[in-house]
Amino acid sequence: MIAKITRLASPPVVGADWNAPPWQEIPSERLRNYMGKKPDHFPGTQVKVAYENTVIYVMFRVADRYVRAIAAAHQDSVCGDSCVEFFFIPGVDVSGGYFNIEVNCGGIMLFHFHPGADEGRIEIPVDDCDKLIRAHSLPRIVDPEIQESVTWTVEYAIPTTLLKRYCQVSMPKAHAAWRANFYKCADNTSHPHWLTWSPVDFPKPNFHLPPFFGWLEFE
């Protein structure tokens, strides 16, 4: 899978508005694949990515049901909630480590860096998590679960200066490339599912598989 990443002329307002300028001109990618058994509930999940100087902008939109968010603080396990995830290598070397940013529908974030297969993980300090400007369309806590149809959005801005604290970064610019995958999950809701953008060939749900990451190509 390959996604072309648009360069912005100026920073956007981070407001989780899918159709606000400049987002209405930026193409989206849809998550069409899944891990495990095909879910009965397959939420329509789209993502847009853009960049400007030293910032990467990411916005998800999910046409969903059975939505829940109970994680209370950054670095809680948000994958049990209605959650969207961005796993990426800021370059092309799959052995150089990767980040995972997981954000539930209420804007609570889990942010880790994985330096290598046998080196565990680094939990990004909460003060650094707060450096990612975020916006979300639903309340911070969604409980009880929303059973009816609801469309929600999450947007955040990632400063590349923060990434450089943990690994080498191929700066976003024309013709540069990163490896990445986008996910949607809801492990502990009434209708769990594990959706992916780039296909992952593995017998059970596991998002931590960098060899299956697709490509982000910066324009």
Steps between C-alpha positions, in 0.01 A plus 500: 500500500620848411357833616606833352547762773412858413719794598305791650579862429420601859405328827135396528283559803484171690127475553395146397290646216529255210375753244680811621770659286746371402372151581220504245763499224708215645425142385415239761603139543243239607564206731367205300686207658462320830674254729340199662146402405316748276304715745122532492549871563748643250510877565578718201839644594691761301822686568666809353865596547676824408821678596643849539864576579566295816147381581296199388121538515273196533120487500271197524127485433299196610140416408440282802263332746553339841734785596663509842785692669593446864880549506561782748854620430775497240687171479197304623410203281279676247482205257211360703300812414381616157846589378700600192872434472798623297811280503795642309870496433629853428705360213518175303716271715269252676781406740539856627204498736145632474249716684141417580248774571163367614217746566152411616188683388523723808851622418695295758836386362745215535839589346796259496826451316628150425876517433538140382354151511683400820529838670157540653325834469539857618195669645501861384469731805158656546652847468615400151161350418353842576724652232275334241220750445177299487131547426210255513129518432370280785522553877803374688295224667238308301326261738259331467578385150328687215298233320363710214691628197741785568783654298799623699830664417842526661779732383852561630826667401835324554813718532794325338734662753339275762559187291869588468546445874447128445642411159631631170231670296482535124352847487177533302573664168435435132600145398568386859324186625392347831362154579165490680168335567166629623265300721155509659416284798255471789621201699272532803181627339195286424618465136881466495689531173853549369514691171813586303598722208794298371421125510661300783551129436496355851268240657369720783465874562843658548575854387867490605634354176710763315580276199134539399501879520410682179664814359443871551647696210539874561420731211 
